[in-house]
C-alpha cells in the first residue's frame, strides 16, 4: 500500500466497512454530556502482538473498573508499507468482532502506512458512560461519581480504597499472561509439559474480560475497583493504594494462581505476580462475604487476599516473612523477546 493516509477507496472498503463505521459515526450522540464520560486508551499488549484487537477488551476492562458502561471506540493504526489490503481487512474484522463481544461500536478509525514500522501498531481509545444502575446498598459518600472522582488522589470517591476495607481479587492472577506464553511458545513448552497442560493454559485467554464482574460489583454497592493488567497483581496493588494514599497488608499465599501458571513461569524464570493479568479484578469492600456470594452467583470466583490500612506501609506477608511491596515494574512478558 502507498505511504501515508489510506486512499479513500481502501479506507471505505477495508476499514469503515469492516468496522461498520459510518462517515459521521455516532460520536455526537455519545458525547452529549461530557460530565458523564470517561476514556481509556490501550496500546500494544505484552504477549498479544499477533492479536492487537484484544486491546478492545483491555480498554473495556479499564472503563468497567471505573464504574463506566463501555460504549464506543476510536482506532488509530500504523501499518508497514508491504502490508497487503487483505491482511488489513482481516485485522479490521477481528477488531469489529472484539467490539461486538464487548457491546461497543467504533466511532472513528484512522489507519496510516509508514515506511518506518515493520509490524502493524494499533492504539485503541475506549469511551464509556457513567453506570447509573441502582445499587443494593447506599454509597458511603454523598459525592457523586464523575470522571473527576475516578482520578488519582481522590480518596473520597467511590472508586478509591478506604482503610478498613478487605481486598478481593476475582479469578486467578496471570491468566492472560500464561495464555500468551502457552500460545507463542507452544512447541517449545510441549518438549517439557504434556499437551493437556499447554492446551488448558491457552484456554485461559477466554477469561480476559472483567466487564461482567465489574457490572456485578457496581450493582452491589459502594466498592473500589482496579483492573489487574500489565505488571500483574503487585503493580495493581501498588497503583490502587497509591491513588488513594493508603497502606495494604496482603497475604501472598491467598493470592490465587493456577498450577499451569506456576509451571510455565518456572520454565521461563518469570515472576507470576508481575505477569500480565487482564481478567482479574482487584476490589476493595467492607462487605467481602456478601460480595463474594454475589460474584459466585454470576459464576465468578473471588477471594480475600488482604486488607487496607491507614498506615503508609504496603506489606506482603508470606507465612512468617514480611516484606514491603516494590514500586511498579515492567511486565514480565517484556523480558522475553
C-alpha positions as a LaTeX table, in Angstrom:
\begin{tabular}{lrrr}
\hline
Residue & $x$ (\AA) & $y$ (\AA) & $z$ (\AA) \\
\hline
Unk1 & 0.00 & 0.00 & 0.00 \\
Unk2 & 1.13 & 3.56 & $-0.58$ \\
Unk3 & 2.78 & 5.56 & 2.20 \\
Unk4 & 0.66 & 7.99 & 4.19 \\
Unk5 & $-3.10$ & 8.14 & 4.54 \\
Unk6 & $-5.07$ & 5.28 & 3.05 \\
Unk7 & $-6.79$ & 6.09 & $-0.22$ \\
Unk8 & $-10.48$ & 6.84 & 0.11 \\
Unk9 & $-11.47$ & 3.59 & $-1.60$ \\
Unk10 & $-9.22$ & 1.47 & 0.65 \\
Unk11 & $-10.40$ & 3.32 & 3.75 \\
Unk12 & $-14.06$ & 2.77 & 2.91 \\
Unk13 & $-13.63$ & $-0.82$ & 1.74 \\
Unk14 & $-11.13$ & $-2.19$ & 4.24 \\
Unk15 & $-11.62$ & $-0.06$ & 7.37 \\
Unk16 & $-15.02$ & 1.65 & 7.58 \\
Unk17 & $-16.98$ & $-1.22$ & 6.06 \\
Unk18 & $-15.28$ & $-3.87$ & 8.24 \\
Unk19 & $-15.83$ & $-1.82$ & 11.40 \\
Unk20 & $-19.44$ & $-1.00$ & 10.45 \\
Unk21 & $-18.46$ & 2.65 & 10.78 \\
Unk22 & $-20.41$ & 5.38 & 9.02 \\
Unk23 & $-18.69$ & 8.56 & 7.89 \\
Unk24 & $-20.18$ & 10.64 & 10.70 \\
Unk25 & $-20.24$ & 7.80 & 13.22 \\
Unk26 & $-22.21$ & 8.13 & 16.45 \\
Unk27 & $-19.72$ & 10.19 & 18.40 \\
Unk28 & $-22.07$ & 13.18 & 18.54 \\
Unk29 & $-24.77$ & 11.12 & 20.22 \\
Unk30 & $-22.33$ & 9.65 & 22.70 \\
Unk31 & $-20.70$ & 12.94 & 23.67 \\
Unk32 & $-23.86$ & 14.90 & 24.51 \\
Unk33 & $-22.97$ & 15.03 & 28.21 \\
Unk34 & $-19.21$ & 15.04 & 28.70 \\
Unk35 & $-19.51$ & 15.09 & 32.51 \\
Unk36 & $-20.80$ & 11.52 & 32.36 \\
Unk37 & $-17.98$ & 10.23 & 30.15 \\
Unk38 & $-14.54$ & 8.73 & 30.63 \\
Unk39 & $-11.94$ & 7.40 & 28.23 \\
Unk40 & $-9.37$ & 4.59 & 28.44 \\
Unk41 & $-6.53$ & 4.10 & 25.97 \\
Unk42 & $-4.63$ & 0.91 & 25.19 \\
Unk43 & $-1.53$ & 0.35 & 23.10 \\
Unk44 & 0.26 & $-2.92$ & 22.27 \\
Unk45 & $-0.31$ & $-5.57$ & 24.95 \\
Unk46 & 2.54 & $-7.79$ & 26.15 \\
Unk47 & 2.30 & $-11.21$ & 24.52 \\
Unk48 & $-0.53$ & $-10.19$ & 22.18 \\
Unk49 & 1.27 & $-8.50$ & 19.28 \\
Unk50 & $-0.32$ & $-11.08$ & 16.94 \\
Unk51 & $-3.80$ & $-10.29$ & 18.32 \\
Unk52 & $-3.89$ & $-6.48$ & 18.64 \\
Unk53 & $-7.70$ & $-6.47$ & 18.70 \\
Unk54 & $-7.53$ & $-7.71$ & 22.30 \\
Unk55 & $-6.78$ & $-4.07$ & 23.13 \\
Unk56 & $-10.53$ & $-3.52$ & 22.78 \\
Unk57 & $-11.26$ & $-5.80$ & 25.73 \\
Unk58 & $-8.42$ & $-4.23$ & 27.72 \\
Unk59 & $-9.94$ & $-0.76$ & 27.17 \\
Unk60 & $-13.41$ & $-2.05$ & 28.09 \\
Unk61 & $-11.96$ & $-3.55$ & 31.28 \\
Unk62 & $-10.48$ & $-0.20$ & 32.35 \\
Unk63 & $-13.76$ & 1.59 & 31.75 \\
Unk64 & $-15.82$ & $-1.04$ & 33.57 \\
Unk65 & $-13.48$ & $-0.94$ & 36.58 \\
Unk66 & $-14.03$ & 2.83 & 36.75 \\
Unk67 & $-17.79$ & 2.31 & 37.03 \\
Unk68 & $-18.43$ & 3.10 & 33.39 \\
Unk69 & $-20.51$ & 1.34 & 30.74 \\
Unk70 & $-18.22$ & 0.81 & 27.70 \\
Unk71 & $-19.84$ & 2.37 & 24.63 \\
Unk72 & $-17.59$ & 3.37 & 21.76 \\
Unk73 & $-14.09$ & 3.06 & 20.37 \\
Unk74 & $-11.61$ & 5.08 & 18.34 \\
Unk75 & $-8.88$ & 3.20 & 16.48 \\
Unk76 & $-5.51$ & 4.59 & 15.40 \\
Unk77 & $-3.17$ & 2.36 & 13.41 \\
Unk78 & 0.17 & 2.42 & 11.62 \\
Unk79 & 0.97 & $-0.44$ & 9.23 \\
Unk80 & 4.12 & $-1.19$ & 7.18 \\
Unk81 & 4.38 & $-0.37$ & 3.51 \\
Unk82 & 4.37 & $-4.03$ & 2.45 \\
Unk83 & 1.19 & $-4.73$ & 4.42 \\
Unk84 & $-1.40$ & $-6.06$ & 1.98 \\
Unk85 & $-5.01$ & $-4.93$ & 1.96 \\
Unk86 & $-6.47$ & $-8.42$ & 2.68 \\
Unk87 & $-4.46$ & $-8.54$ & 5.93 \\
Unk88 & $-5.74$ & $-5.10$ & 6.86 \\
Unk89 & $-9.30$ & $-6.25$ & 6.20 \\
Unk90 & $-8.74$ & $-9.31$ & 8.38 \\
Unk91 & $-7.45$ & $-7.13$ & 11.23 \\
Unk92 & $-10.48$ & $-4.85$ & 10.99 \\
Unk93 & $-12.86$ & $-7.82$ & 11.07 \\
Unk94 & $-11.20$ & $-9.02$ & 14.26 \\
Unk95 & $-11.45$ & $-5.55$ & 15.81 \\
Unk96 & $-15.13$ & $-5.43$ & 14.85 \\
Unk97 & $-15.82$ & $-8.84$ & 16.40 \\
Unk98 & $-13.99$ & $-7.87$ & 19.59 \\
Unk99 & $-16.02$ & $-4.66$ & 19.83 \\
Unk100 & $-19.26$ & $-6.57$ & 19.35 \\
Unk101 & $-18.26$ & $-9.03$ & 22.09 \\
Unk102 & $-17.87$ & $-6.04$ & 24.43 \\
Unk103 & $-21.13$ & $-4.35$ & 23.32 \\
Unk104 & $-19.20$ & $-1.43$ & 21.83 \\
Unk105 & $-19.17$ & 0.34 & 18.47 \\
Unk106 & $-16.44$ & 2.14 & 16.54 \\
Unk107 & $-16.98$ & 5.89 & 16.20 \\
Unk108 & $-13.71$ & 6.69 & 14.41 \\
Unk109 & $-10.73$ & 4.97 & 12.78 \\
Unk110 & $-7.55$ & 6.30 & 11.20 \\
Unk111 & $-5.02$ & 3.93 & 9.63 \\
Unk112 & $-1.78$ & 5.15 & 8.03 \\
Unk113 & 1.00 & 3.42 & 6.11 \\
Unk114 & 4.53 & 4.16 & 7.32 \\
Unk115 & 7.96 & 3.17 & 5.95 \\
Unk116 & 9.47 & 3.19 & 9.46 \\
Unk117 & 7.40 & 0.41 & 11.04 \\
Unk118 & 7.99 & $-3.30$ & 10.48 \\
Unk119 & 4.85 & $-4.62$ & 12.14 \\
Unk120 & 1.33 & $-3.13$ & 12.43 \\
Unk121 & 0.84 & $-0.99$ & 15.51 \\
Unk122 & $-2.69$ & $-0.27$ & 16.72 \\
Unk123 & $-3.92$ & 2.01 & 19.51 \\
Unk124 & $-7.44$ & 1.90 & 20.89 \\
Unk125 & $-9.32$ & 4.54 & 22.87 \\
Unk126 & $-12.49$ & 3.40 & 24.58 \\
Unk127 & $-15.30$ & 5.74 & 25.59 \\
Unk128 & $-17.64$ & 4.91 & 28.46 \\
Unk129 & $-20.62$ & 6.50 & 30.18 \\
Unk130 & $-21.24$ & 6.56 & 33.92 \\
Unk131 & $-23.14$ & 3.47 & 35.04 \\
Unk132 & $-26.43$ & 4.60 & 36.60 \\
Unk133 & $-27.75$ & 1.21 & 37.70 \\
Unk134 & $-29.38$ & 1.17 & 41.14 \\
Unk135 & $-27.22$ & $-0.27$ & 43.89 \\
Unk136 & $-28.23$ & $-2.63$ & 46.66 \\
Unk137 & $-26.53$ & $-0.64$ & 49.41 \\
Unk138 & $-26.22$ & 3.14 & 49.91 \\
Unk139 & $-22.96$ & 4.82 & 48.90 \\
Unk140 & $-20.55$ & 5.66 & 51.69 \\
Unk141 & $-20.22$ & 9.23 & 50.42 \\
Unk142 & $-22.76$ & 11.66 & 49.04 \\
Unk143 & $-20.23$ & 12.91 & 46.49 \\
Unk144 & $-21.49$ & 11.80 & 43.03 \\
Unk145 & $-19.24$ & 9.60 & 40.93 \\
Unk146 & $-17.98$ & 11.61 & 37.97 \\
Unk147 & $-14.90$ & 11.48 & 35.79 \\
Unk148 & $-13.14$ & 13.68 & 38.37 \\
Unk149 & $-13.83$ & 11.37 & 41.32 \\
Unk150 & $-12.37$ & 8.40 & 39.45 \\
Unk151 & $-8.96$ & 10.05 & 39.07 \\
Unk152 & $-5.84$ & 9.66 & 41.23 \\
Unk153 & $-5.64$ & 11.04 & 44.77 \\
Unk154 & $-9.43$ & 11.39 & 45.13 \\
Unk155 & $-9.69$ & 9.31 & 48.28 \\
Unk156 & $-13.29$ & 10.29 & 48.94 \\
Unk157 & $-14.52$ & 8.99 & 45.58 \\
Unk158 & $-16.47$ & 5.79 & 45.42 \\
Unk159 & $-13.76$ & 4.09 & 43.38 \\
Unk160 & $-10.84$ & 4.66 & 45.79 \\
Unk161 & $-9.72$ & 2.37 & 48.58 \\
Unk162 & $-10.54$ & 3.22 & 52.18 \\
Unk163 & $-8.88$ & 1.93 & 55.36 \\
Unk164 & $-10.78$ & $-0.98$ & 56.85 \\
Unk165 & $-11.79$ & $-2.49$ & 53.53 \\
Unk166 & $-10.97$ & $-6.05$ & 52.56 \\
Unk167 & $-9.08$ & $-6.62$ & 49.33 \\
Unk168 & $-10.65$ & $-9.15$ & 46.95 \\
Unk169 & $-9.37$ & $-10.49$ & 43.66 \\
Unk170 & $-11.57$ & $-12.20$ & 41.08 \\
Unk171 & $-10.50$ & $-15.37$ & 39.27 \\
Unk172 & $-6.77$ & $-16.15$ & 39.31 \\
Unk173 & $-3.87$ & $-13.84$ & 38.55 \\
Unk174 & $-1.72$ & $-14.03$ & 35.39 \\
Unk175 & $-4.25$ & $-15.97$ & 33.33 \\
Unk176 & $-3.80$ & $-13.92$ & 30.16 \\
Unk177 & $-0.03$ & $-13.77$ & 30.55 \\
Unk178 & 0.02 & $-17.55$ & 30.88 \\
Unk179 & $-2.23$ & $-17.90$ & 27.82 \\
Unk180 & 0.09 & $-15.68$ & 25.78 \\
Unk181 & 3.16 & $-17.71$ & 26.74 \\
Unk182 & 1.41 & $-21.01$ & 26.01 \\
Unk183 & 0.26 & $-19.79$ & 22.58 \\
Unk184 & 3.51 & $-18.17$ & 21.42 \\
Unk185 & 5.87 & $-20.84$ & 22.78 \\
Unk186 & 3.62 & $-23.87$ & 22.46 \\
Unk187 & 6.08 & $-26.11$ & 20.60 \\
Unk188 & 8.93 & $-25.29$ & 22.97 \\
Unk189 & 6.79 & $-25.91$ & 26.05 \\
Unk190 & 5.49 & $-29.22$ & 24.69 \\
Unk191 & 9.03 & $-30.59$ & 24.96 \\
Unk192 & 8.71 & $-30.33$ & 28.73 \\
Unk193 & 5.00 & $-30.37$ & 29.59 \\
Unk194 & 2.07 & $-32.57$ & 28.49 \\
Unk195 & $-0.29$ & $-31.39$ & 25.78 \\
Unk196 & $-3.26$ & $-31.09$ & 28.16 \\
Unk197 & $-1.40$ & $-28.58$ & 30.38 \\
Unk198 & $-0.46$ & $-26.30$ & 27.47 \\
Unk199 & $-3.91$ & $-26.60$ & 25.94 \\
Unk200 & $-5.57$ & $-25.62$ & 29.22 \\
Unk201 & $-3.18$ & $-22.69$ & 29.60 \\
Unk202 & $-4.00$ & $-21.41$ & 26.11 \\
Unk203 & $-7.67$ & $-21.50$ & 27.04 \\
Unk204 & $-7.16$ & $-19.01$ & 29.89 \\
Unk205 & $-7.49$ & $-16.20$ & 27.33 \\
Unk206 & $-11.27$ & $-16.65$ & 27.36 \\
Unk207 & $-11.34$ & $-15.04$ & 30.82 \\
Unk208 & $-9.76$ & $-11.77$ & 29.68 \\
Unk209 & $-12.85$ & $-9.60$ & 30.20 \\
Unk210 & $-13.80$ & $-8.20$ & 33.61 \\
Unk211 & $-16.90$ & $-6.29$ & 32.49 \\
Unk212 & $-19.27$ & $-8.91$ & 33.91 \\
Unk213 & $-17.54$ & $-8.85$ & 37.29 \\
Unk214 & $-17.38$ & $-5.04$ & 37.31 \\
Unk215 & $-21.09$ & $-4.82$ & 36.48 \\
Unk216 & $-21.93$ & $-7.15$ & 39.38 \\
Unk217 & $-19.74$ & $-5.14$ & 41.76 \\
Unk218 & $-21.18$ & $-1.82$ & 40.58 \\
Unk219 & $-24.72$ & $-3.11$ & 41.12 \\
Unk220 & $-23.77$ & $-4.50$ & 44.54 \\
Unk221 & $-22.86$ & $-1.13$ & 46.03 \\
Unk222 & $-20.02$ & 1.16 & 47.08 \\
Unk223 & $-16.80$ & $-0.66$ & 46.25 \\
Unk224 & $-13.44$ & 0.31 & 44.78 \\
Unk225 & $-12.19$ & $-1.49$ & 41.68 \\
Unk226 & $-8.95$ & $-1.73$ & 39.71 \\
Unk227 & $-8.03$ & $-3.85$ & 36.70 \\
Unk228 & $-5.11$ & $-6.20$ & 37.18 \\
Unk229 & $-3.31$ & $-5.86$ & 33.85 \\
Unk230 & 0.27 & $-5.06$ & 32.82 \\
Unk231 & 2.70 & $-5.69$ & 35.65 \\
Unk232 & 0.37 & $-8.15$ & 37.32 \\
Unk233 & $-1.11$ & $-8.19$ & 40.80 \\
Unk234 & 1.84 & $-6.48$ & 42.50 \\
Unk235 & 1.69 & $-3.46$ & 40.19 \\
Unk236 & $-2.10$ & $-3.30$ & 40.58 \\
Unk237 & $-1.84$ & $-3.35$ & 44.37 \\
Unk238 & 0.68 & $-0.50$ & 44.35 \\
Unk239 & $-1.29$ & 1.60 & 41.85 \\
Unk240 & $-4.56$ & 1.18 & 43.72 \\
Unk241 & $-3.00$ & 2.02 & 47.10 \\
Unk242 & $-1.02$ & 4.94 & 45.70 \\
Unk243 & $-4.09$ & 6.54 & 44.10 \\
Unk244 & $-5.89$ & 6.52 & 47.47 \\
Unk245 & $-2.81$ & 7.20 & 49.64 \\
Unk246 & $-3.41$ & 4.18 & 51.89 \\
Unk247 & $-1.47$ & 1.18 & 53.15 \\
Unk248 & $-2.01$ & $-2.52$ & 52.48 \\
Unk249 & $-1.37$ & $-5.83$ & 54.14 \\
Unk250 & $-1.61$ & $-8.75$ & 51.70 \\
Unk251 & $-1.18$ & $-12.49$ & 52.30 \\
Unk252 & 0.84 & $-13.90$ & 49.38 \\
Unk253 & $-0.48$ & $-17.41$ & 49.97 \\
Unk254 & $-4.08$ & $-16.24$ & 49.49 \\
Unk255 & $-3.46$ & $-14.82$ & 46.01 \\
Unk256 & $-4.97$ & $-17.43$ & 43.64 \\
Unk257 & $-2.62$ & $-18.82$ & 40.97 \\
Unk258 & $-3.26$ & $-21.69$ & 38.57 \\
Unk259 & $-0.79$ & $-24.57$ & 38.54 \\
Unk260 & $-0.30$ & $-24.08$ & 34.80 \\
Unk261 & 0.88 & $-20.53$ & 35.51 \\
Unk262 & 3.35 & $-21.74$ & 38.11 \\
Unk263 & 4.79 & $-24.39$ & 35.77 \\
Unk264 & 5.15 & $-22.11$ & 32.74 \\
Unk265 & 6.58 & $-19.21$ & 34.77 \\
Unk266 & 9.11 & $-21.60$ & 36.29 \\
Unk267 & 10.20 & $-22.69$ & 32.81 \\
Unk268 & 10.84 & $-19.09$ & 31.69 \\
Unk269 & 12.08 & $-17.92$ & 35.11 \\
Unk270 & 9.32 & $-15.33$ & 35.38 \\
Unk271 & 7.57 & $-13.95$ & 38.46 \\
Unk272 & 3.81 & $-14.67$ & 38.14 \\
Unk273 & 3.00 & $-11.77$ & 40.47 \\
Unk274 & 4.34 & $-9.32$ & 37.86 \\
Unk275 & 2.81 & $-11.15$ & 34.88 \\
Unk276 & 0.05 & $-9.72$ & 32.63 \\
Unk277 & $-3.24$ & $-10.43$ & 34.39 \\
Unk278 & $-6.11$ & $-8.94$ & 32.36 \\
Unk279 & $-9.20$ & $-10.82$ & 33.51 \\
Unk280 & $-8.58$ & $-10.35$ & 37.23 \\
Unk281 & $-10.28$ & $-7.51$ & 39.09 \\
Unk282 & $-8.96$ & $-6.09$ & 42.37 \\
Unk283 & $-11.77$ & $-4.89$ & 44.67 \\
Unk284 & $-11.94$ & $-3.06$ & 47.98 \\
Unk285 & $-15.08$ & $-3.56$ & 50.08 \\
Unk286 & $-16.38$ & $-3.59$ & 53.65 \\
Unk287 & $-18.80$ & $-6.41$ & 52.77 \\
Unk288 & $-16.50$ & $-9.07$ & 51.37 \\
Unk289 & $-18.57$ & $-12.14$ & 52.24 \\
Unk290 & $-21.72$ & $-10.74$ & 50.66 \\
Unk291 & $-19.88$ & $-9.59$ & 47.54 \\
Unk292 & $-18.14$ & $-12.95$ & 47.13 \\
Unk293 & $-21.57$ & $-14.61$ & 47.26 \\
Unk294 & $-22.92$ & $-12.22$ & 44.61 \\
Unk295 & $-19.95$ & $-12.89$ & 42.34 \\
Unk296 & $-20.28$ & $-16.63$ & 42.89 \\
Unk297 & $-23.87$ & $-16.48$ & 41.65 \\
Unk298 & $-22.50$ & $-14.87$ & 38.49 \\
Unk299 & $-20.03$ & $-17.78$ & 38.20 \\
Unk300 & $-17.08$ & $-15.51$ & 39.02 \\
Unk301 & $-14.74$ & $-16.85$ & 41.74 \\
Unk302 & $-13.32$ & $-14.31$ & 44.19 \\
Unk303 & $-11.40$ & $-14.41$ & 47.46 \\
Unk304 & $-10.00$ & $-12.07$ & 50.11 \\
Unk305 & $-6.22$ & $-11.57$ & 49.81 \\
Unk306 & $-5.64$ & $-8.78$ & 52.34 \\
Unk307 & $-6.80$ & $-5.59$ & 53.98 \\
Unk308 & $-6.49$ & $-1.82$ & 53.51 \\
Unk309 & $-4.79$ & 0.05 & 56.37 \\
Unk310 & $-4.47$ & 3.68 & 57.41 \\
Unk311 & $-0.67$ & 3.37 & 57.51 \\
Unk312 & 1.84 & 4.15 & 54.78 \\
Unk313 & 3.30 & 0.61 & 54.68 \\
Unk314 & 2.33 & $-1.74$ & 51.87 \\
Unk315 & 3.23 & $-5.15$ & 53.19 \\
Unk316 & 3.29 & $-8.61$ & 51.59 \\
Unk317 & 3.17 & $-11.49$ & 54.09 \\
Unk318 & 4.40 & $-14.97$ & 53.20 \\
Unk319 & 3.98 & $-17.10$ & 56.29 \\
Unk320 & 6.20 & $-15.59$ & 58.98 \\
Unk321 & 8.08 & $-13.45$ & 56.47 \\
Unk322 & 7.08 & $-9.86$ & 55.77 \\
Unk323 & 8.39 & $-7.54$ & 53.07 \\
Unk324 & 7.39 & $-4.25$ & 51.55 \\
Unk325 & 5.69 & $-4.10$ & 48.17 \\
Unk326 & 8.03 & $-2.81$ & 45.47 \\
Unk327 & 7.18 & 0.08 & 43.20 \\
Unk328 & 5.70 & $-0.88$ & 39.80 \\
Unk329 & 7.95 & $-2.82$ & 37.43 \\
Unk330 & 7.72 & $-3.69$ & 33.70 \\
Unk331 & 5.55 & $-6.69$ & 32.91 \\
Unk332 & 7.42 & $-9.99$ & 32.99 \\
Unk333 & 6.38 & $-10.73$ & 29.38 \\
Unk334 & 8.64 & $-7.92$ & 28.16 \\
Unk335 & 11.65 & $-9.95$ & 29.36 \\
Unk336 & 11.08 & $-12.46$ & 26.55 \\
Unk337 & 11.99 & $-11.11$ & 23.11 \\
\hline
\end{tabular}
